[in-house]
Amino acid sequence: MDHRRDLRIVRCLTVLTGTLCFVLGLSGCAAELNLSDIRKQVEILETQQGELKKRERQYLNRIETLESQVDEHDFLVGELIKTEEEASVDTRNLLDKLERTSSSLREQIEQSRASAQRRDQDLSIRAKALESRIDNILQQRRSVSAKPVILPGKKNTTSDQQANQEKTRNHVNGQTKQGPNSQASVFRSAYKVYLNGQYERATVEFSRFLKQYPTAVLTPQAYYYLGDSHYIRKNYDAASTALRHLLKEYPESKYVSIALLKLGLVMKESDQKAQAKELWSRVIREFPDSSEAALAKEQIEKIR
């Protein structure tokens, strides 16, 4: 504002000087004013005019400097905004990458947990299978030791009757003329397929075993593996049928707890969470010290 006011003063003095010269020119030599005084005043005015012009040039230079600084400031502000935007984009990209990595890690953890649960279940099933085989061997030994001794040269009608009864009992138990070794061989073949992850073929193998040996010692176990194979293949209706048959026909089996746990998973995947929770609660209530009870508690926490 100051330099503009000074510019206006300079212009006014210039106009006044010109006007004064014009008046002096009109008055000529007849003017009463002293010519020397007028010259002095003109010199003073010219001097002031020169100073004002000099100040004007200073103000103009200062204005140019300020304008240059403003342009530089605007440039720096623009660069700063650009830098902030780039930093914001980099931050968003980094956050997206971290989120994807976190999601991948959570998925891996969930897969590892599921794999660990499957290993625990498999170990539990194998332990039960060994217990069943031991019970089967003990029963065979008891049946062998209970056979009567046939004296040479004598007919033993009672022994013949008992032998026929033993054959009938073996047939009822799924032990045909091929014997228990054949039963175990068929089961091992199906179980090997199951362990190799060939679940579609496993359903066929275990179904064949159950058809040949519907009431054998390994039948409850076969029903469980049949149901689990169907569950893995997402055939939930078939899995439910096999597991419910086990629970209904073999309520004293060692596979009841794990069958209840697996059936709960089938109900969960079938969007029947209330029934799933009821089955898991039954596992916790009836088998509180089992590994299946611990897994059932985890499943109940997940669906809450």
Secondary structure, 3 states (H helix, E strand, C coil): CHHHHHHHHHHHHHHHHHHHHHHHHHHHHHCCCCHHHHHHHHHHHHHHHHHHHHHHHHHHHHHHHHHHHHHHHHHHHHHHHHHHHHHHHHHHHHHHHHHHHHHHHHHHHHHHHHHHHHHHHHHHHHHHHHHHHHHHHHHHHHHHHCCCCCCCCCCCHHHHHHHHHHHHHHHHCCCCCCCHHHHHHHHHHHHHHHHCCCHHHHHHHHHHHHHHCCCCCCHHHHHHHHHHHHHHCCCHHHHHHHHHHHHHHCCCCCCHHHHHHHHHHHHHHCCCHHHHHHHHHHHHHHCCCCHHHHHHHHHHHHHC
